[in-house]
Amino acid sequence: MFYLQSKIKPIYKSIRLLYIMEWTDLLLILSNLFMLLPIHVSIKEQYLIEGWVLFQSMVSSMTYHALDSHKESHPKLYLTFQFIDFYCAIMVMITLSIMTAKVPEKYKGIPLNILGTFSLFMIFYDDFPIKVELIIAGVCFFMVFGIFIFRKRCPEFKKHNLIKGTIFAVSGIGCFHINYYIDTLPYWITHTLWHIFIMISAYYFLRIHVVNEMKEIGNNALRRVSSIESFIRSRMTNNMEMRNLDELQ
């Protein structure tokens, strides 16, 4: 009997949680599934770090919005996931900036750790989220611009994906911040649109490079193999011609 109760109790709690949760909260949670679009691209293009950061952001946001109806009963847990959700969103911006700059895989951890630590400092130092976002976005922009100047070249971009990604990013950021200035707009609508637009933006930004790093390495390797094979064939042809001349003589 005790064993049966122990199994039924978690199921009852889950049903009760869904019953208490408002449908607007459910919409906020489900809108995070749009993140599966850029995650799919990350896995397909072998952007493994980017894929993990995007997945982490999706899970933290879904958990945070699932706790919206329980912030009074579990305030500490709610505030913790609120912080994690904001931090993970910042990490997505940092990770996509590093990817845009085409930083090699073996060096990606350096700017990711530096900017991640700087973000934690800014979040705890300043309570105004818009100011924090603008400062970190500015640092990311100057990092990307600085890498291009250091290399003395800018990588080739798919302009249509860059334009679409930028439009969706600006639209998403606008939806996220509009409630600070127009508080009469329903939060669940503007924030749901923020989720959808910013995740579609990530999808396009992950597809802005004409050829990604892994494909370039693979293509270069194939070219080397082809050139070696051509060299061997030419040597064999020359040897056969020399033998034929010797036989004629």
LOVORO-956095 format. One record per residue: residue number from 1; chain; x, y, z of N, C-alpha, C, O in turn; residue in three letters. Coordinates in steps of 0.1 Angstrom, whole numbers. Each point is the difference from the previous one (the first is absolute). Layout:
BEGIN
  nr kette  n.xx  n.yy  n.zz ca.xx ca.yy ca.zz  c.xx  c.yy  c.zz  o.xx  o.yy  o.zz rest
 NUM     A     X     Y     Z     X     Y     Z     X     Y     Z     X     Y     Z  ala
...
END
This chain:
BEGIN
  nr kette  n.xx  n.yy  n.zz ca.xx ca.yy ca.zz  c.xx  c.yy  c.zz  o.xx  o.yy  o.zz rest
   1     A     8   -12     0    -8    12     0     9    13     0    -3     9    -7  met
   2     A    13   -10    15     9    12     1     7     2   -13     2    11    -4  phe
   3     A     2   -22    -2     7     0   -13    -9     7   -11     5     8    -8  tyr
   4     A   -17   -12     8   -10     5    -9    -2    15     2    -1     8   -10  leu
   5     A     0    -4    22    -2    15     3    12     8    -4    -1    11    -5  gln
   6     A    13   -17     7    13     7    -4     0     2   -15     7     9    -5  ser
   7     A   -13   -18    -3     0     1   -15   -11    10    -5     2     7    -9  lys
   8     A   -13    -7    16   -12     8    -4     3    15     4    -5     9    -7  ile
   9     A    11    -7    18     2    14     5     7     9   -10    -5    11    -2  lys
  10     A    16   -15    -5     7     9   -10    -9     3   -11     0    11    -6  pro
  11     A    -8   -21     1   -10     2   -11   -10    10     4    -4     8    -8  ile
  12     A    -1    -9    20   -11     9     5     6    14     0    -7    10    -3  tyr
  13     A    19    -8     8     6    13     1     2     6   -14    -2    12    -2  lys
  14     A     6   -20    -8     1     5   -14   -13     4    -6    -1    11    -6  ser
  15     A   -10   -19     9   -13     4    -5    -5    13     6    -6     9    -6  ile
  16     A     9    -8    20    -4    12     7     7    12    -5    -5    11    -1  arg
  17     A    18   -12    -3     8    11    -5    -6     5   -13    -1    12    -2  leu
  18     A    -3   -22    -7    -6     4   -13   -13     7     2    -4     9    -7  leu
  19     A    -4   -13    17   -13     5     3     2    15     5    -8     9    -4  tyr
  20     A    18    -7    13     2    13     5     5    10   -10    -3    12     0  ile
  21     A    12   -17    -9     6     8   -10   -10     6   -10    -9    -7    -5  met
  22     A    10    20     3    -9     6   -10     4    -3   -14    11    -3    -3  glu
  23     A   -21     4    -6     3    -3   -14    10    10    -6     7    -4   -10  trp
  24     A    -7    16    15    10    10    -5    14    -5     4    10     2    -8  thr
  25     A    -8    -7    19    13    -6     5     4   -11    -9    12    -2    -4  asp
  26     A   -22    -6     0     3   -12    -8     4     5   -14     9    -7    -6  leu
  27     A   -14    17     1     4     6   -13    14     5     1     8    -2   -10  leu
  28     A    -4     9    21    13     5     1    10   -12     1    11     1    -6  leu
  29     A   -15   -12    12     9   -12     1     2    -6   -14    11    -3    -4  ile
  30     A   -22     0    -3     0    -7   -13     7     9   -11     5    -6    -9  leu
  31     A    -6    19    10     7     8   -10    15    -2     0     7     3   -10  ser
  32     A    -2    -8    21    15    -3     0     4   -11    -9    12    -2    -3  asn
  33     A   -22    -6    -1     3   -11    -9     5     4   -14     5    -7    -8  leu
  34     A    -7    20     5     6     6   -12    15    -1     0     6     1   -11  phe
  35     A     0    -2    23    14    -2     1     5   -13    -7    12    -1    -3  met
  36     A   -21    -8     1     4   -13    -7     5     3   -14     8    -8    -5  leu
  37     A   -13    19    -1     5     3   -14    15     3     0     7    -6    -8  leu
  38     A    -2    16    16    15     2     0     8   -12     6    11    -2    -4  pro
  39     A   -17    -5    13     7   -12     6     2   -10   -11    11    -6    -1  ile
  40     A   -21     4    -8     1   -10   -11    12     5    -9     8    -9    -5  his
  41     A    -8    22     2    11     5    -9    13    -2     6    10    -4    -6  val
  42     A    -9     6    19    13    -1     8     5   -14    -1    12    -2    -3  ser
  43     A   -21    -8     5     5   -14    -1     3    -4   -14    10    -7    -2  ile
  44     A   -18    12    -8     3    -3   -14    13     5    -5     8    -6    -7  lys
  45     A    -5    19    12    13     7    -5    11    -3    10    11     6    -2  glu
  46     A   -13   -14    12    10    -4    10     5    12     8    12     0     4  gln
  47     A   -21     9    -1     2    11     9    -4    -5    14   -11     3     5  tyr
  48     A    19   -12     1    -4    -7    12    -1    10    13    -9    -2     8  leu
  49     A    18    11    -7     0     9    11   -13     9    -1    -7     2    10  ile
  50     A     5     3   -22   -12     8    -2   -13    -7     3    -9     5     6  glu
  51     A     9   -18   -11   -12    -8     3    -3    -3    14   -11     1     5  gly
  52     A    22    -3     3    -2    -2    15    -5    13     6    -9    -1     9  trp
  53     A    15    12   -12    -4    13     6   -15     3    -3    -7     5     8  val
  54     A     3    -8   -21   -14     2    -4   -10    -9     8   -10     4     4  leu
  55     A    14   -16    -3    -8   -10     8    -1     4    14   -11    -1     6  phe
  56     A    22     5     0     0     5    14    -9    11     2    -7     1    10  gln
  57     A     7     9   -19    -9    11     0   -14    -4    -1    -9     6     8  ser
  58     A     5   -15   -17   -13    -5    -1    -6    -6    12   -11     3     5  met
  59     A    19   -12     1    -4    -7    12    -2    10    12   -10    -1     8  val
  60     A    20    10    -6    -1     9    11   -12    10    -1    -7     3    10  ser
  61     A     4     1   -23   -12     9    -2   -13    -8     3    -9     6     6  ser
  62     A     8   -18   -11   -12    -8     2    -2    -2    15   -12     1     5  met
  63     A    22    -4     2    -1    -2    15    -4    12     7    -8     0     9  thr
  64     A    14    12   -13    -3    13     6   -15     3    -1    -6     4     9  tyr
  65     A     1    -5   -21   -14     3    -3    -9   -10     6   -12     3     3  his
  66     A    16   -15    -1    -8   -10     7    -2     3    14   -10    -4     7  ala
  67     A    20    12    -1    -1     4    14    -7    13     2    -2     4    12  leu
  68     A    -3     2   -23    -7    13     2   -12    -1     9    -3     9     8  asp
  69     A    -5   -20    -8   -11    -2     8     3    -3    15    -9    -1     8  ser
  70     A    22    -2    -6     4    -4    13    11     9     7     7    -4     9  his
  71     A    -6    16   -14    10     9     5    -2     4    14     9     4     7  lys
  72     A   -22    -4    -2    -3     3    14     3   -11     9     5     2    11  glu
  73     A    -7   -15   -15     2   -11     8    15    -5     0     5    -5     9  ser
  74     A     2     8   -21    14    -4    -1     8    13    -5     5    -1   -11  his
  75     A    -4    11    19     6    13    -5    15    -2    -3     5     6   -10  pro
  76     A     2   -14    18    14    -1    -2     3    -8   -13     9     4    -8  lys
  77     A   -16   -14     6     1    -8   -13    -3     8   -12     7    -1   -10  leu
  78     A   -18     9    11    -4     8   -11    10    10    -4     4     2   -11  tyr
  79     A     2     5    22    10    11    -3    13    -6    -5     7     6    -8  leu
  80     A    -4   -19    12    12    -6    -5    -1    -3   -15     9     3    -7  thr
  81     A   -21    -9     3    -1    -3   -14    -2    13    -8     2     0   -12  phe
  82     A    -7    11    18    -1    13    -7    14     5    -4     2     5   -11  gln
  83     A     7    -7    21    14     4    -3     6    -9   -11     7     5    -9  phe
  84     A    -9   -18    11     6   -10   -10    -5     3   -14     7    -1   -10  ile
  85     A   -20     4     9    -7     3   -13     7    12    -7     3     0   -11  asp
  86     A    -1    11    19     6    12    -5    14    -2    -4     5     4   -11  phe
  87     A     3   -12    20    14    -2    -3     1    -9   -13     9     2    -8  tyr
  88     A   -17   -12     7     1    -9   -12    -4     8   -13     6    -3   -10  cys
  89     A   -15    12    11    -3     8   -12    12     9    -4     3     1   -12  ala
  90     A     4     4    22    12     8    -2    11    -9    -7     7     4    -9  ile
  91     A    -6   -17    14    10    -9    -5    -3    -4   -14     9    -3    -8  met
  92     A   -22     3     4    -3    -3   -14     5    11    -9     6    -2   -11  val
  93     A    -8    15    15     6    11    -7    15     0    -2     5     2   -10  met
  94     A     1    -6    21    15    -1     0     5   -11   -10     9     2    -8  ile
  95     A   -16   -14    10     4   -11    -8    -2     2   -15     8    -3    -8  thr
  96     A   -19     9     4    -3     3   -14    10    11    -5     3     0   -12  leu
  97     A     1     9    20    10    10    -4    13    -6    -3     7     3   -10  ser
  98     A    -3   -13    19    13    -7    -3    -1    -8   -13    10    -1    -7  ile
  99     A   -22    -5     5    -2    -8   -12     1     9   -12     5    -4   -11  met
 100     A   -11    16    12     0     9   -11    14     5    -4     3     1   -12  thr
 101     A     6     0    22    14     4    -2     8   -12    -6    12     2    -3  ala
 102     A   -18   -13     2     7   -13    -5    13    -3     8    10    -2    -5  lys
 103     A   -12     3    18    11    -4     9     2   -15    -1   -10    -7     1  val
 104     A    22     2    -3     2   -15    -1    -5    -7    12     1     5    12  pro
 105     A    -5   -18   -13    -6    -8    10     9     0    13    -4     1    11  glu
 106     A    17    -3   -13    10    -2    11     2    13     8     5    -1    11  lys
 107     A    -9    13   -17     1    12     8   -13     6     5     0    10     6  tyr
 108     A   -11   -16   -10   -13     6     4    -2     1    15    -7     9     5  lys
 109     A    13   -18     3    -2     0    14     6    12     7    -4     4    11  gly
 110     A    14     3   -18     7    11     7   -10    12     0    -3     5    11  ile
 111     A    -2     0   -22   -10    12     1   -13    -4     7    -6     8     6  pro
 112     A     2   -21    -7   -12    -4     6     1     1    16    -9     4     6  leu
 113     A    21    -8    -1     2     1    15     2    14     4    -6     4    11  asn
 114     A    13     4   -18     3    14     3   -13     8     0    -3     7    10  ile
 115     A    -5    -8   -21   -12     7     0   -11    -5     9    -8     8     5  leu
 116     A     8   -21    -3    -9    -6    10     2     5    14    -9     3     7  gly
 117     A    22    -2    -3     3     5    13    -3    15     1    -5     5    10  thr
 118     A     8     2   -21    -3    15     0   -16     2     1    -4     9     7  phe
 119     A    -3   -18   -13   -15     1     1    -5    -2    14    -9     7     5  ser
 120     A    15   -17     2    -4    -2    14     3    12     8    -8     4     9  leu
 121     A    19     2   -11     4    12     7   -10    11    -2    -4     7     9  phe
 122     A     0    -5   -22    -9    11    -3   -14    -2     5    -6     9     5  met
 123     A     2   -22    -5   -14    -3     5    -1     3    15   -10     5     5  ile
 124     A    21    -9     2     0     3    15     3    14     3    -5     5    11  phe
 125     A    13     2   -19     4    14     3   -11    10    -3    -2     9     7  tyr
 126     A    -6   -12   -18   -10    10    -4   -14    -7     0    -1   -11    -7  asp
 127     A    -9    16    13   -13    -6     1    -9     4   -12   -11    -6    -2  asp
 128     A    16    15    -7    -8     4   -11     3    -9   -12    10     2    -6  phe
 129     A   -19   -11     2     3   -10   -10     3     6   -14     8    -5    -7  pro
 130     A   -15    16     3     2     6   -13    15     5    -1     6    -2   -10  ile
 131     A    -1     8    20    13     5     0    10   -11    -1    10     1    -7  lys
 132     A   -12   -12    15     9   -12    -1     0    -5   -14    11    -3    -5  val
 133     A   -23     1    -1     0    -5   -14     7     8   -10     7    -5    -8  glu
 134     A    -9    19     9     7     9    -9    15    -1     1     7     0   -10  leu
 135     A    -2     0    22    14    -1     3     6   -13    -6    10     1    -7  ile
 136     A   -16   -12    10     5   -13    -5    -1    -1   -15     9    -5    -6  ile
 137     A   -21    10     0    -1     0   -14    11     9    -7     5    -4   -10  ala
 138     A    -2    15    17    11     9    -6    13    -7     1     8     0   -10  gly
 139     A    -5    -7    21    13    -8     1     0   -11   -11    11    -2    -6  val
 140     A   -22    -5     4     0   -10   -10     2     6   -14     8    -6    -8  cys
 141     A   -14    17     5     2     7   -13    14     3    -2     6    -2   -11  phe
 142     A     1     9    21    14     4    -2     9   -12     0    11     1    -7  phe
 143     A   -15   -12    13     8   -12    -1     0    -6   -14    11    -2    -6  met
 144     A   -23     1     0    -1    -5   -14     7    10   -10     8    -5    -8  val
 145     A   -10    18    10     6    10    -9    15     0     2     8     1   -10  phe
 146     A    -3    -3    22    14     0     3     7   -13    -6    11     1    -5  gly
 147     A   -18   -12     5     6   -12    -6     1     2   -15    10    -5    -6  ile
 148     A   -20    11     0     1     2   -15    11    10    -3     7    -2   -10  phe
 149     A    -5    12    18    11    10    -3    14    -8     2     9     2    -8  ile
 150     A    -8   -10    19    12    -7     2     4   -10   -11    11    -1    -4  phe
 151     A   -21    -5    -2     2    -9   -11     2     7   -14     5    -6    -9  arg
 152     A    -9    19     9     0     8   -12    -9    -5   -11     3     2   -12  lys
 153     A   -13    -9    16   -10    -5   -10   -13    -3     8     0    -3    12  arg
 154     A   -11     4   -20   -13    -4     6    -5   -12    -7     0    -1   -13  cys
 155     A    -5   -10    20    -5   -12    -6   -12     3    -9    -7     9     2  pro
 156     A     6   -18   -12   -12     2    -9   -13    -5     7     0   -10     6  glu
 157     A   -10    19    -7   -13    -3     7   -11    -2   -11     1     5   -11  phe
 158     A   -11   -13    15   -12    -1    -8    -8    12     4    -6     0    11  lys
 159     A     5    10   -19    -6    13     3   -15    -1     4    -5     6     9  lys
 160     A    -2   -15   -17   -14    -1     3    -3    -6    14    -9     4     7  his
 161     A    18   -14    -2    -2    -5    13     4    10    11    -6     1    10  asn
 162     A    16     7   -13     5    11     9   -11    10     2    -3     5    11  leu
 163     A    -3    -1   -22   -11    10     0   -12    -5     8    -6     6     9  ile
 164     A     2   -19   -12   -12    -6     7     3    -1    15    -8     3     8  lys
 165     A    20    -8    -5     4    -2    14    -1    13     8    -4     1    11  gly
 166     A     9    10   -18     1    13     7   -15     5     2    -3     6    10  thr
 167     A    -5    -7   -20   -14     5     1    -7    -8    11    -7     7     8  ile
 168     A     8   -20    -7    -7    -7    11     6     3    13    -7     1    10  phe
 169     A    21     1    -9     6     4    13    -5    13     5    -4     1    12  ala
 170     A     3     9   -21    -4    13     4   -15     0     4    -4     6    10  val
 171     A    -4   -14   -17   -14    -1     3    -2    -7    14    -8     4     8  ser
 172     A    16   -14    -6    -1    -8    13     4     9    12    -6     0    10  gly
 173     A    17     8   -12     5     8    11   -11    11     2    -2     4    12  ile
 174     A    -4     1   -22   -10    10     1   -12    -5     8    -5     7     9  gly
 175     A     1   -20   -12   -11    -6     8     4    -2    14    -9     1     9  cys
 176     A    21    -5    -6     5    -2    14    -1    12     8    -3     0    12  phe
 177     A     7    12   -18     2    12     8   -12     9     0    -1    10     8  his
 178     A    -9   -13   -17   -11    10    -1    -8     1    12    -6    11     3  ile
 179     A     5   -22     6    -8     1    12     6    10    10    -7     4    10  asn
 180     A    20    -1   -11     6    10     9    -6    14    -2     0     8     8  tyr
 181     A    -4    -6   -21    -5    13    -4   -15     1    -1    -7    10     2  tyr
 182     A     1   -21    -7   -15    -1    -2    -5   -12     9    -1   -11    -5  ile
 183     A    -2    14    17    -4   -11     9   -14    -5    -2    -5    -9     7  asp
 184     A    -3    15   -16   -13    -4    -2    -1   -12   -10   -10    -7    -1  thr
 185     A    21     4    -6     0   -11    -9     1   -13     8     7    -1    10  leu
 186     A   -14   -10   -14     1   -13     7    14    -6    -1     5    -2   -10  pro
 187     A     0    -1    22    14    -5     1     1   -13    -7    10    -3    -7  tyr
 188     A   -20    -6     8     1   -13    -6     1     0   -16     6    -8    -6  trp
 189     A   -12    19     0     1     1   -14    14     5    -4     6    -6    -9  ile
 190     A    -2    17    15    13     6    -4    12   -10     3     9     0    -8  thr
 191     A   -10    -7    19    11    -9     4     0   -12    -9    10    -6    -3  his
 192     A   -22     1     0    -1   -12   -10     6     4   -13     7    -8    -6  thr
 193     A   -10    20     1     6     5   -13    15     1     1     7    -2    -9  leu
 194     A    -3     7    21    15     1     2     6   -14    -1    11    -1    -7  trp
 195     A   -16    -9    13     5   -14    -2     1    -4   -14    10    -5    -5  his
 196     A   -21     7    -2    -2    -5   -14    10     8    -9     8    -7    -8  ile
 197     A    -8    20     9     9     8    -9    15    -2     2     7    -2    -9  phe
 198     A    -3     1    22    14    -1     3     5   -14    -3    12    -1    -4  ile
 199     A   -20    -9     5     4   -14    -4     1    -2   -15     8    -7    -5  met
 200     A   -17    14    -2     1     0   -15    12     7    -4     7    -3   -10  ile
 201     A    -4    14    17    12     8    -3    13    -9     2     9     1    -9  ser
 202     A    -9    -8    19    12   -10     3     1   -10   -12    11    -3    -4  ala
 203     A   -23    -1    -1     0   -10   -11     7     6   -12     8    -7    -7  tyr
 204     A   -11    20     4     6     6   -12    15     3     2     8    -1    -9  tyr
 205     A    -5     6    21    14     3     3     9   -12    -1    12     2    -3  phe
 206     A   -17   -13     7     8   -12    -1     3    -5   -15     8    -8    -2  leu
 207     A   -16    15    -7     2    -4   -14     5    12    -8    -3     0   -12  arg
 208     A    10     9    18     5    12    -8    13    -3    -7     3     6   -10  ile
 209     A     5   -16    15    13    -3    -7    -2    -8   -12    -9    -9     0  his
 210     A    16    12   -10    -1    -7   -13     4   -15     2    -6    -9    -5  val
 211     A    18     7    11     5   -13     3     5     0    14     8     9     4  val
 212     A   -12   -19     4     4     1    14    14    -6     2     6    -6   -10  asn
 213     A    -1     7    22    14    -4     2     3   -15    -3    10    -3    -7  glu
 214     A   -19    -6    11     2   -14    -2     0    -4   -14     8    -8    -5  met
 215     A   -17    14    -3    -1    -3   -14    13     5    -8     4    -6    -9  lys
 216     A     1    18    14    12     5    -6    12   -10     2     7    -2    -9  glu
 217     A    -6    -3    21    11    -9     3    -2   -13    -8    10    -5    -6  ile
 218     A   -22     0     5    -3   -12    -8     3     2   -15     6    -8    -6  gly
 219     A   -10    20     1     3     3   -14    15     1    -3     5    -4   -10  asn
 220     A     2    11    19    15     1    -1     7   -13     0     9    -3    -8  asn
 221     A   -14    -6    17     6   -14     1    -3    -7   -13     9    -7    -5  ala
 222     A   -21     8    -1    -3    -7   -13     9     6   -11     4    -8    -9  leu
 223     A    -2    21     9     9     6   -10    14    -5     1     6    -3   -10  arg
 224     A    -1     1    22    13    -5     2     1   -14    -5    10    -4    -7  arg
 225     A   -20    -4    11     0   -14    -5     0    -1   -15     7    -8    -6  val
 226     A   -15    16     0    -2     0   -15    13     4    -6     4    -5   -11  ser
 227     A     3    15    17    13     5    -6    11   -11     1     8    -2    -9  ser
 228     A    -8    -5    20     9   -11     2    -2   -11   -10     9    -6    -6  ile
 229     A   -22     2     4    -4   -10   -10     4     4   -14     5    -8    -7  glu
 230     A    -7    21     4     4     5   -13    15    -1    -2     5    -3   -11  ser
 231     A     3     6    22    14     0    -1     5   -15    -2     9    -2    -8  phe
 232     A   -15    -7    15     4   -14    -2    -3    -5   -14     8    -7    -6  ile
 233     A   -20    11     1    -4    -4   -13    10     5   -11     4    -7    -9  arg
 234     A     0    20    11     9     6   -10    14    -7     1     6    -2   -11  ser
 235     A    -2    -2    23    13    -6     1     0   -14    -6     9    -4    -7  arg
 236     A   -20    -3     9    -2   -13    -6     0     1   -15     6    -9    -7  met
 237     A   -13    19     1    -1     2   -14    14     3    -6     4    -6   -10  thr
 238     A     4    14    17    13     3    -4     9   -12     0     8    -2    -9  asn
 239     A    -9    -6    19     8   -13     1    -3    -9   -11     9    -6    -6  asn
 240     A   -22     5     3    -4    -9   -11     5     5   -14     4    -8    -8  met
 241     A    -4    21     6     5     6   -12    15    -3    -1     5    -3   -11  glu
 242     A     2     4    22    14    -2    -1     3   -14    -3    10    -3    -7  met
 243     A   -17    -7    13     2   -14    -3    -3    -3   -15     7    -8    -6  arg
 244     A   -18    14     1    -3    -2   -15    12     5    -9     3    -6   -10  asn
 245     A     3    18    14    11     5    -8    12    -9     1     7    -3   -10  leu
 246     A    -5    -3    22    12    -9     2    -2   -12    -9     9    -5    -6  asp
 247     A   -22    -1     6    -3   -12    -8     2     3   -15     5    -9    -7  glu
 248     A    -9    21     2     2     4   -14    14     1    -4     4    -4   -11  leu
 249     A     5     9    21    14     1    -3     7   -14     0    12     0    -2  gln
END
